[in-house]
């Protein structure tokens, strides 16, 4: 599979950019793997916002807050995993998650999705630049998310960081014989 990793801070435009990537990629079917679990009104509002943003774009939604390995995708589809930071939090802290031992199972889940999809676009948050001091649980979460982001970036064919709505290409390459089709999206190459 062709893997694209899209990162950015909260409100950066990363989700919109990732959806636009999916719209430009050729695929008979598109799957949106939604990882946010609704636990309060704020999270329900964010879920509604994302549902409205992708409305009419042809995505079939798969709600999967944990256990990526259980997702079944049609061969040759384009899949959007939104988002890695929610998935890691769910796996670490939700009762059905795998707590701090979740890193390897999440990476296995990513490889599983990549084996089924033709294109896999993964969204992750950049939560590492606020300079605040956190409790040990939050520090463990940030460490695991950072390690997963790094490993997914190694697997990815392209990596983008979205800053103030502007996508910046961090990594782009041709692996194997398949090239990523031209996305015709304004991108700044770093």
Buried (B, 14 or more C-beta within 10 A) or exposed (E): BBBBBBBBBEEBBBBBBBBBBBBBBEBEBBBBBBBBBBEEEEEEEEBEEBEEEBEEEEBEBBEBBBBBBEBEBBEBBBBBBBBBBBBBBBBBEBEEBBEBEBBEBBBEBBBBBBEBBBBBBBBBBBBEEEEEEEEEEEEBBBEBBBBBBEBBBEBBBBBBBBBEEBBBEBBBEEEEEEEBEEBEEEBEEE
